[in-house]
């Protein structure tokens, strides 16, 4: 549903309810049905209360309808039984109010859970290009703030509003039936007051809501930057700068929330003052135009109705302003739900295997908003079981090439095939199951070494033998055995208790644990010392020849042992061949090889060969 559809309060409520599954909609219907019962009980109690007041102030007054219902034979008996009935109804109303509050609280919690988990689940399946253009603080704000705002102030609040609207309608109807002229004046007076409060404050409420939403994102962003970059900030002695920035955003957020609270207080205090003034004006009018007994009875009814209606009116005004504020969060959630995902039903994924070759045919990719392609017209064949190194200077297109190979990006031109089967969304999950991937910055769970190797959820059962085998091949088994808790050692948030090289080797073990058909190492040895890198190079060479290996590196010595090397320049293929062939043919490759400490043949050696 579009943002324009939810521009009004009823439209926003309809849009929010439309997001819910059937079970939560049924709970909302139950809450509204309970509101009808509450309204009926409230109206009956007020009607009985008026009868009691009428008989109390006028000894000649009779209430034949209530008298027959209560089977009262005299005035005293009527007063006792009517008062007991009214008291019982008011207690019943309180009990039903507790039940309604419980239902609304559960509806709020379940709606918040549903929206947050749905959006988070979808975010994990957003195209990788979508994640490249947005900040994580924006998504965290949606999950923690927007979902809670919509669930509390639109969905659960709609049940609360239904209770208050029906109760006020029942009280108004009771007043009309018992005192028509008094009722008309009272309803018109309070209608004008409520309209002024509701529509007069609307622009300020919307501005406060927008400011709160935006500053919440900015405060979250500065907080994440400070926590994630604490090491660099402490070394650079610039932590105070980030702290001051966060303080400014928090101050702006506090001001926005202060305005919201103040506007709610303005509504409440103005309403209470209006009730006091209205009762005073009504009393003056009644005593001026009616006898004292009739005026006292009418005034007693209005005071009783006002006493019961004031909390409902106050809540309803607050609820409506909250709904208007939450429409900002609703539009944010609607935008998130409109983002297409890469999810496909796992049950219908076709089988895919790598036994022939991976082929790039005329593949290009241009990032959104870029003027030129990051990768242009790449045609390449990677035979199964071979090893390919991809090198080039920064910005040459290596990362884009890998992201296309992993299926994180879709080519803007050309096609990638696996055993002559084009890769697309219909078989992407099957393709990724064949891949072991090790990035330069390995993601770590805040959990055990075992969980980080298996990488399928915390504390899931996994054969220790397979975990140890992967650690052996990653040159990390001896270190893990030396730890008191072994595989159950906690590595800390983002692997803080491990060195950079140890984190890298856990990432390599994770990739090998999957027993992949394609192993992709994206600068995976950059954090390793030369001895460990040499040992891992031997491990790579000893892997089953059915495993295809693609290695991306800045250091050309890392890929020297590959069957072939792809050299990229400015997003295009500058050459492909063995290390010595490229060094002979391409001067820029030769220069980079020398800078990375690799040996190249002299001009005389190249000429003689």
HELIX and SHEET records of a PDB file:
HELIX    1   1 UNK A    9  UNK A   18  1                                  10    
HELIX    2   2 UNK A   22  UNK A   57  1                                  36    
HELIX    3   3 UNK A   64  UNK A   70  1                                   7    
HELIX    4   4 UNK A   75  UNK A  123  1                                  49    
HELIX    5   5 UNK A  128  UNK A  132  1                                   5    
HELIX    6   6 UNK A  136  UNK A  141  1                                   6    
HELIX    7   7 UNK A  142  UNK A  146  3                                   5    
HELIX    8   8 UNK A  147  UNK A  150  1                                   4    
HELIX    9   9 UNK A  151  UNK A  156  3                                   6    
HELIX   10  10 UNK A  157  UNK A  178  1                                  22    
HELIX   11  11 UNK A  180  UNK A  200  1                                  21    
HELIX   12  12 UNK A  202  UNK A  228  1                                  27    
HELIX   13  13 UNK A  230  UNK A  236  1                                   7    
HELIX   14  14 UNK A  239  UNK A  289  1                                  51    
HELIX   15  15 UNK A  292  UNK A  338  1                                  47    
HELIX   16  16 UNK A  346  UNK A  348  5                                   3    
HELIX   17  17 UNK A  398  UNK A  405  1                                   8    
HELIX   18  18 UNK A  428  UNK A  432  1                                   5    
HELIX   19  19 UNK A  449  UNK A  454  1                                   6    
HELIX   20  20 UNK A  464  UNK A  473  1                                  10    
HELIX   21  21 UNK A  477  UNK A  481  1                                   5    
HELIX   22  22 UNK A  486  UNK A  488  5                                   3    
HELIX   23  23 UNK A  493  UNK A  495  5                                   3    
HELIX   24  24 UNK A  500  UNK A  513  1                                  14    
HELIX   25  25 UNK A  530  UNK A  542  1                                  13    
HELIX   26  26 UNK A  556  UNK A  559  5                                   4    
HELIX   27  27 UNK A  579  UNK A  585  1                                   7    
HELIX   28  28 UNK A  587  UNK A  595  1                                   9    
HELIX   29  29 UNK A  603  UNK A  608  1                                   6    
SHEET    1   A 4 UNK A 375  UNK A 383  0                                        
SHEET    2   A 4 UNK A 357  UNK A 365 -1                                        
SHEET    3   A 4 UNK A 413  UNK A 418 -1                                        
SHEET    4   A 4 UNK A 421  UNK A 422 -1                                        
SHEET    1   B 6 UNK A 435  UNK A 438  0                                        
SHEET    2   B 6 UNK A 518  UNK A 522  1                                        
SHEET    3   B 6 UNK A 548  UNK A 552  1                                        
SHEET    4   B 6 UNK A 387  UNK A 391  1                                        
SHEET    5   B 6 UNK A 564  UNK A 569  1                                        
SHEET    6   B 6 UNK A 572  UNK A 577 -1                                        
END                                                                             
